[in-house]
Amino acid sequence: MLKPGPTPAEPTRLGGLRYGVYASGNFGKNLLWGALEVALLFILTDLLGLSPALAGGMVLASLLLDAVLDPLIARQSDRSRGRLGRYGAYIVLGAPAAGLSFALLLALPQLGISHPAVVMAALMLFRASYALVDLPHNALLARVTSHSRVRARVAGARFFFSSLASLTVALSIAPLARQGGLSAPLLALYGGLAGTASAGVLILAWAAVRRRDEPPPAARMLSFTRGLGALLRHPPYLLAVGAGLVAVAALPLFGKTLLYLTTHVLGDPALASPVLAVGVAGQFAGLPLWTWLSGRWEKARVLQAAHLTCAGAFAALLLVGPAPQHLVLAAFLAGIGASGVYSIVWGMVADCADDVERRTGERPEALAFALAILLQKVAIALAAAGLGLLLQMAGYADAPSGAAARTAIVATNAAAPLIGALACAALLSGYGLTHARHAVVIRSLARRRARTS
């Protein structure tokens, strides 16, 4: 057995600026994804007039399509050896398509188009286009660096840009919000501007690390079935992915129900903007803490601490109730926790791909990210459908401000995220791929590649 030791230097280390430009791709993605996380269900029910159950089902179906496409893209990218590398062609094609389809989707209320078939087609087009860029950009994290601690810092930088996009979304809600909900003309304007900016940022993010967009020397890519089997037999991967899918299903319900809460419970839809902005401020405040801790604690312990921070915020909100000042304080504390929750897990997935390569001699890089993303999107889809069904059962369609609907909104806003955060913290107790163990993995791979080169 290899003794733990220093991780070998990478053959072509990238400069800090290139790491940063790569990480900025999360800004481009979250300008689109973040806006839909906050407003999509509300747009479908309150601007397009669809029933909550139908809207939830449409979100579910579109996310399932997105999830199904991820392993297909992973399988094809594993075979790609073109002039643009393994992932470049997908990003260069997918980024403009995602931007255009996002703009079309947000323009539907202004265009007066609300037929369910047309709305569904626009939503499916966006999800398919987004899948072309999401998986490749995430999988590049395993290529830009092989150092576990550097990955933690790059993952932190990615989340910084995600938070910057969340702040942009939050500040955009203020001019979009009107007493009755959202302004359709301004929503369409945001769609066009955000779609254009997203496409440009994502292409630049890939171009900055283009020279690393190749498989490592002597690495063979696992077939889909063998790769899937290897990942499903890898306990640290299962725990990291399991915690990730619970987190993305439960924690975002706070934001997804915020427009419903401020509009129909508190009677002030414009309040959503400052609450979201304060949550993003919490993310910025927490990110240096989690990045600093990631260099000193194990990733799993840091992730547990982040989940427990979120749990504290939601528990307090349940106890004191959703008054405006309580929402603001809970959003800030939950934002601090969220900056750790969403920044660390992808570095863990990349570390697990390295360990599977050490065990099997073949690398499931794209598949490791594809499976994680697939399961997360299925979880997000089920959560969205569940929220729509819950609102339907609570009589939201007939009485959006009725007692039953208000109770369902308030409970979903805090109770579901609290349960999810506690479940994630419990799952991560068994994660065993430490910094020291990962250093052993990288040294073993370096020796193997040296023998075969």
URLIN-V518627 format. One line per field, one symbol per residue. phi: phi as a letter, one per 30 degrees, with the letter a starting at -180 (. if undefined). psi: psi as a letter, one per 40 degrees, with the letter a starting at -180 (. if undefined). burial: I if it has 9 or more other ideal C-beta (glycine too) atoms within 8 Angstrom, else O. Layout:
BEGIN
phi->???
psi->???
burial->???
END
This chain:
BEGIN
phi->.ddeaddddddbdddeddeddeddedddddecddddedcedddddccciddedddddddedddddedddeddddddddcdbddcidcddddddddddddddddddddedddicbdeddddddddddddddddcddeddddedcdacdeddeddddddededddddddddddddddddbeckcdddddddeedddddddddddddddedcedcdbddeidccddeddddddddcceddddddddddddddcddddddcddddddcccibdddeddddddddedddddeddddddddbcdeddddddddddddddddddddcjddedddddddddddeddddecccdddddddddddddddcibccdddedddddeddddddddddddddddddddiddcbdcddddddddddddbddddddddddededdcdcddedddddeddddddddddcd
psi->hiihaihiiidghiiddddddddedddddeddddddddeddddddddefiidddddddddddddddddddddddddddehfadeadeddddddddddddddddddeedddefhehddddddddddddddddddddddddededdiehdddddddddddddddddddddddddddddhidebihdddddddddddddddddddddddddfdeefiiihehihiiddddddddeegdddddddddddddedddeddddeddddddedefgdeddddddddddddddddddddddddediidddddddddddddddddddddeifiddddddddddddddddddedddddddddddddddddeeihfcddddddddddddddddddddddddddddefdddgdeidddddddddddddddddddddddddedehegiddddddddddddddddde.
burial->OOOOOOIOOOOOOIOOOIIIIIIIIIIIIIIIIIIOIIIIIIIIIIIIOIOIIIIIIIIIIIIIIIIIIIIOIIIOIIOIOOOOIIIIIIIIIIIOIIIIIIIIIIIIIIOOOIOIOIIIOIIIIIIIIIIIIIIIIIIIIIIIIIIIIOIIIIIIIIIIIIIIIIIIIIIIIIOIIOOOIIIIOIIIOIIIOIIIIIIIIIIIIIOIIIOIIOOIOOIOIIOIOIIIOIIOOIOIIIIIIIIIIIIIIIIIIIIIIIIIIIIIIIOOIIIIIIIIIIIIIIIIIIIOIIIOIIOOOOIIOIIIIIIIIIIIIIIIIIOOOIOIOIIIIIIIIIIIIIIIIIIIIIIIIIIIIIIIIIOIOIIIIIIIIIIIIIIIIIIIIIIIIIIIIIIIOIIIIOOIOIOIIIIIIIIIIIIIIIIIIIIIIOIIOOIOIOIOIIIIIIIIIIOIIOOOO
END
